Amino acid sequence: MKDAIIGAVNNAFKSISMANMILAETTASVSELKKDPMGTVSAGEGFPVAILNRNQPVFYCVPAKAYEVLMNKLEDMELNAVADARKGQAVVKVKLDAL
C-alpha cells in the first residue's frame, strides 16, 4: 500500500514537472514551420518564436540578428566575470617594445 501511494505521488509530481515554460511571445507548430519557414520567423517580428510539438516547446526559432545580440551579451557577461575575478590583483607595467 505504501509503495502504491509513493508511486502515485511520484507520477503526479512528474506530470506537474513536465509543464514547460514558453520563453517567447510568439509560438508556432512544427507543421506551420514546415509549411512556411520564413513566415514563421517573420511572425516573431525580430524576436524568437517557440516551436511547439503537441503543445510542448521543442526548440526556438531565433532570427540571426537576435542570435548575434544574444551571443554578444553572453560574451560581455563572460568578460565582466573575468574582470571581476581579476579585480584587486596587482597591476603589472609592461612596455610594448619589451615584448
Beta strands, then each sheet from edge to edge (+ up, - down):
strand 1: 26-29
strand 2: 49-53
strand 3: 56-61
sheet 1: 1+ 2+ 3-
end
